Amino acid sequence: LLDTLLAARDAAGLTQAKIAERMGTKPPAISRLLASLASDKQSPSVATLRKFAAACGKKLEIRLV
């Protein structure tokens, strides 16, 4: 999941600060989100993932294959 979020951010050419602005939050919240995914400490909510995706110009799609 972390790799997917980072790839979306990079593809959109956005900084963490710009993503935070688009999500209506502050940059430290984005840092905490990414750090928690890297350490498997917490799972973000679907709403947070949806906002992150939208900030990157993407849609969130959850699938079981």
CNS distance restraints for C-alpha pairs under 8 A (distance, minus, plus):
assign (resid   1 and name CA) (resid   5 and name CA) 6.29 0.50 0.50
assign (resid   1 and name CA) (resid  37 and name CA) 7.54 0.50 0.50
assign (resid   2 and name CA) (resid   6 and name CA) 6.15 0.50 0.50
assign (resid   2 and name CA) (resid  34 and name CA) 6.74 0.50 0.50
assign (resid   2 and name CA) (resid  37 and name CA) 5.91 0.50 0.50
assign (resid   2 and name CA) (resid  38 and name CA) 6.63 0.50 0.50
assign (resid   3 and name CA) (resid   7 and name CA) 5.99 0.50 0.50
assign (resid   4 and name CA) (resid   8 and name CA) 6.19 0.50 0.50
assign (resid   5 and name CA) (resid   9 and name CA) 6.20 0.50 0.50
assign (resid   5 and name CA) (resid  52 and name CA) 7.84 0.50 0.50
assign (resid   5 and name CA) (resid  53 and name CA) 7.72 0.50 0.50
assign (resid   6 and name CA) (resid  10 and name CA) 6.06 0.50 0.50
assign (resid   7 and name CA) (resid  11 and name CA) 5.93 0.50 0.50
assign (resid   8 and name CA) (resid  12 and name CA) 6.14 0.50 0.50
assign (resid   8 and name CA) (resid  53 and name CA) 7.53 0.50 0.50
assign (resid   8 and name CA) (resid  56 and name CA) 6.15 0.50 0.50
assign (resid   8 and name CA) (resid  58 and name CA) 7.68 0.50 0.50
assign (resid   9 and name CA) (resid  13 and name CA) 6.20 0.50 0.50
assign (resid   9 and name CA) (resid  14 and name CA) 5.54 0.50 0.50
assign (resid   9 and name CA) (resid  15 and name CA) 7.30 0.50 0.50
assign (resid   9 and name CA) (resid  19 and name CA) 7.94 0.50 0.50
assign (resid   9 and name CA) (resid  56 and name CA) 5.86 0.50 0.50
assign (resid  10 and name CA) (resid  14 and name CA) 6.28 0.50 0.50
assign (resid  12 and name CA) (resid  56 and name CA) 5.62 0.50 0.50
assign (resid  12 and name CA) (resid  57 and name CA) 7.20 0.50 0.50
assign (resid  14 and name CA) (resid  18 and name CA) 5.94 0.50 0.50
assign (resid  14 and name CA) (resid  19 and name CA) 6.50 0.50 0.50
assign (resid  14 and name CA) (resid  56 and name CA) 7.46 0.50 0.50
assign (resid  15 and name CA) (resid  19 and name CA) 6.31 0.50 0.50
assign (resid  16 and name CA) (resid  20 and name CA) 6.06 0.50 0.50
assign (resid  16 and name CA) (resid  27 and name CA) 5.98 0.50 0.50
assign (resid  16 and name CA) (resid  30 and name CA) 6.32 0.50 0.50
assign (resid  16 and name CA) (resid  31 and name CA) 7.35 0.50 0.50
assign (resid  17 and name CA) (resid  21 and name CA) 6.21 0.50 0.50
assign (resid  17 and name CA) (resid  26 and name CA) 7.21 0.50 0.50
assign (resid  17 and name CA) (resid  27 and name CA) 4.88 0.50 0.50
assign (resid  17 and name CA) (resid  30 and name CA) 7.98 0.50 0.50
assign (resid  18 and name CA) (resid  22 and name CA) 6.21 0.50 0.50
assign (resid  19 and name CA) (resid  23 and name CA) 6.07 0.50 0.50
assign (resid  19 and name CA) (resid  27 and name CA) 7.83 0.50 0.50
assign (resid  19 and name CA) (resid  30 and name CA) 7.73 0.50 0.50
assign (resid  19 and name CA) (resid  52 and name CA) 7.04 0.50 0.50
assign (resid  19 and name CA) (resid  55 and name CA) 5.66 0.50 0.50
assign (resid  19 and name CA) (resid  56 and name CA) 7.16 0.50 0.50
assign (resid  20 and name CA) (resid  24 and name CA) 6.04 0.50 0.50
assign (resid  20 and name CA) (resid  25 and name CA) 4.97 0.50 0.50
assign (resid  20 and name CA) (resid  26 and name CA) 5.24 0.50 0.50
assign (resid  20 and name CA) (resid  27 and name CA) 5.20 0.50 0.50
assign (resid  20 and name CA) (resid  29 and name CA) 7.47 0.50 0.50
assign (resid  20 and name CA) (resid  30 and name CA) 6.27 0.50 0.50
assign (resid  21 and name CA) (resid  25 and name CA) 5.95 0.50 0.50
assign (resid  21 and name CA) (resid  26 and name CA) 6.71 0.50 0.50
assign (resid  21 and name CA) (resid  27 and name CA) 7.72 0.50 0.50
assign (resid  22 and name CA) (resid  55 and name CA) 5.37 0.50 0.50
assign (resid  23 and name CA) (resid  51 and name CA) 5.78 0.50 0.50
assign (resid  23 and name CA) (resid  52 and name CA) 6.61 0.50 0.50
assign (resid  23 and name CA) (resid  55 and name CA) 6.14 0.50 0.50
assign (resid  25 and name CA) (resid  29 and name CA) 6.78 0.50 0.50
assign (resid  26 and name CA) (resid  30 and name CA) 7.16 0.50 0.50
assign (resid  27 and name CA) (resid  31 and name CA) 6.42 0.50 0.50
assign (resid  28 and name CA) (resid  32 and name CA) 6.12 0.50 0.50
assign (resid  29 and name CA) (resid  33 and name CA) 6.13 0.50 0.50
assign (resid  30 and name CA) (resid  34 and name CA) 6.23 0.50 0.50
assign (resid  31 and name CA) (resid  35 and name CA) 6.02 0.50 0.50
assign (resid  32 and name CA) (resid  36 and name CA) 5.90 0.50 0.50
assign (resid  33 and name CA) (resid  37 and name CA) 6.41 0.50 0.50
assign (resid  33 and name CA) (resid  44 and name CA) 7.10 0.50 0.50
assign (resid  34 and name CA) (resid  38 and name CA) 6.22 0.50 0.50
assign (resid  35 and name CA) (resid  39 and name CA) 6.23 0.50 0.50
assign (resid  36 and name CA) (resid  40 and name CA) 5.76 0.50 0.50
assign (resid  36 and name CA) (resid  41 and name CA) 5.17 0.50 0.50
assign (resid  36 and name CA) (resid  42 and name CA) 5.51 0.50 0.50
assign (resid  36 and name CA) (resid  43 and name CA) 7.41 0.50 0.50
assign (resid  37 and name CA) (resid  41 and name CA) 6.74 0.50 0.50
assign (resid  37 and name CA) (resid  42 and name CA) 6.60 0.50 0.50
assign (resid  37 and name CA) (resid  43 and name CA) 6.78 0.50 0.50
assign (resid  37 and name CA) (resid  44 and name CA) 7.99 0.50 0.50
assign (resid  44 and name CA) (resid  48 and name CA) 6.20 0.50 0.50
assign (resid  44 and name CA) (resid  49 and name CA) 6.69 0.50 0.50
assign (resid  45 and name CA) (resid  49 and name CA) 6.38 0.50 0.50
assign (resid  46 and name CA) (resid  50 and name CA) 6.03 0.50 0.50
assign (resid  47 and name CA) (resid  51 and name CA) 6.23 0.50 0.50
assign (resid  48 and name CA) (resid  52 and name CA) 6.17 0.50 0.50
assign (resid  49 and name CA) (resid  53 and name CA) 6.08 0.50 0.50
assign (resid  49 and name CA) (resid  60 and name CA) 6.96 0.50 0.50
assign (resid  50 and name CA) (resid  54 and name CA) 6.14 0.50 0.50
assign (resid  50 and name CA) (resid  59 and name CA) 6.88 0.50 0.50
assign (resid  50 and name CA) (resid  60 and name CA) 5.34 0.50 0.50
assign (resid  51 and name CA) (resid  55 and name CA) 6.06 0.50 0.50
assign (resid  52 and name CA) (resid  56 and name CA) 6.44 0.50 0.50
assign (resid  53 and name CA) (resid  57 and name CA) 6.32 0.50 0.50
assign (resid  53 and name CA) (resid  58 and name CA) 4.78 0.50 0.50
assign (resid  53 and name CA) (resid  59 and name CA) 5.51 0.50 0.50
assign (resid  53 and name CA) (resid  60 and name CA) 5.86 0.50 0.50
assign (resid  54 and name CA) (resid  58 and name CA) 5.12 0.50 0.50
assign (resid  54 and name CA) (resid  59 and name CA) 5.97 0.50 0.50
assign (resid  54 and name CA) (resid  60 and name CA) 7.80 0.50 0.50
